[in-house]
Amino acid sequence: MMYKHVVFATCLAATGIAQAQTAQWTEIEDDSMMIPAFNMSVDDLDDMDLYDASGERIGEVDDILIGDDGTSMAASLDVGGFLGIGEKDVVLPLDSLRVSEDGLVTDMSKEELESLPEYDD
């Protein structure tokens, strides 16, 4: 029974990530706006480091975005590259990220993030 729950949760997460790639996004300009999911402001999240599940730094937050529906939120993330060269912007829904002591954490690997479509802000 537990296996079914894990598979269902994985499918939901994958669906959210796929939808994040095709949705229309607008950067949140109000740096003081609170993001309830993290109990942090947009300014707090801006430039925050992004880590994979094993604790390896794999990128950073570029912008916090709001969907055209007015309720969905996502992060534009800079991943890949070296010293800012060759970085790629991708979008992940905020509900696929969690806060740790060092920054934000995703269950996706660096390679999985780099395989997502590039976000053109």
Order of alpha helices (4+ residues) and beta strands (2+ residues): alpha-beta-beta-beta-alpha-beta-beta-beta-beta-beta-beta-alpha
